[in-house]
């Protein structure tokens, strides 16, 4: 049976990348090149909301939302979709409440947030309380 290497990564934007290499001659150099490619994709560029790419300094809307959640509720406080939307509406005018709801669902699926209750009274909390300023 030929050797097989499988590399998986999740980008900050939530996209999943899976690369498989299979064959008799899998070199360490090839694997390192693929890992370098993933670090370039992960660190140097991030996909914007409409698929365009931005230079490394800019962050995606999803990551700006996550940063706001951590800053405001990182101590483990529970919050609702509407409370978070009220906090973000001024700083992120392009953010729609439906988009924010999608991001919260993704954060729950990724294990970043814990969800309790049912609509319309669903509460969210950062999974492990994060220390502010750490």
N, C-alpha and C positions, 0 to 999 in steps of 0.2 A: 504494500500500500504506500502511495506517495505521501510525503509529508505535506501538512496543511497548516497554514497560519491564518487566523481570523482576527481582525482588528475592528473593534466597534467603538464609536464615540458619539456623544450627543453635543451638538453645538449650543452656544448660549441662546440661540434663537429657538431651540427645541427640536431642530432637525436631527435625525439620527443618520449616521454614516456607518456602513458596514463594508469592509474590504476583506476579501478572501484571496489568498495566494495558495495554489496547489501545484505541486510538480516535484520532479526529482532534484532540481537544483534551486532551492530557495536559499539565497545568500543573506547573510547578516546585513550586507550593504543595502539590498533591496528593501528589507524590513525597515531599516533605519531611514531610508528615503521616504517611505510611506508615512512613518511616524513624523518626519519633518514636514511633509505635506499637510498632515492633520494639524500640526501646531501652527502652520501658516494660516490655514483656513480658520482655525479656532481663535487665534490671537490677532492676526493682522487685519482681517476683514470680518465684518459681521453683516449678515443680510438685513436689509431694511425691510419695512413693512411690505413694500411692493416688489421685492426681489432685487432691487438695486443694491450695490455694495458701497459701503462707506469706509473710509480710512479708519484705522484702529481706534482713534480717540473717541469717536462718536459711538453711542450705544443704541441698541434697538429699543423701541418703545416697551417691549416686554421686559427688558432688563431695567429700564427706568422705573417701570411699575413695581418690579420686585424690590428695587432699592428703596422706593418710597414705603413699601410695606415693612421692610426690615427696619428702616429708620423710625417709623411711626409706631409699629406694633411688634417690633422685634423682642420685646420683653415678655411676650406670651399673651398679650391682651387679645380678647376676642373682638372681631369687627364684622360688620355686614358689608355687602356689596355697595349699598347706598352710602354708607359712611365713608368707605374708601373712595368712591367716586366723588363725593363732596370734597375730600382732601385733594384729589388729583385734578379736578376740573379746571382750576385756575392755572396750574403749572403745565398741564397737558391739554390744551384746548381741542386738539384733534382727536382725543380719546372719546370714544362712544361707550356708553354703559354696556352694550352688548359685547364689545371688544374686551372690556374689562372682565365681564363674566366669563368669557372664553379663556382669558389668561388665568383667572382664579381656578377654573376647572383643570387647566394644564398644570398649574402649580400643585394642585391636589394629586393629580396623576403622577407627577414627578416626585412626590413625597415631600415637597417643600412646605405645604400647608396641610392642616387638619381641618376637616369639615364636620359640622354638627348641625342637626336640624334639617328642616325641609323648607322649600320655597313657601312663602316669601321671607321667612324668618331664618334663613340659613346663616350660620355663623362660621367664621374662618379664624384660624390662628396659626402663627408660624410653628412648625412642628417642634423644634427644640428652641427654647428661648435663646436669643442671641444677645451677647453683651454689646451694648452700644459703645462705639469707639474702639472696638477690638478688631 
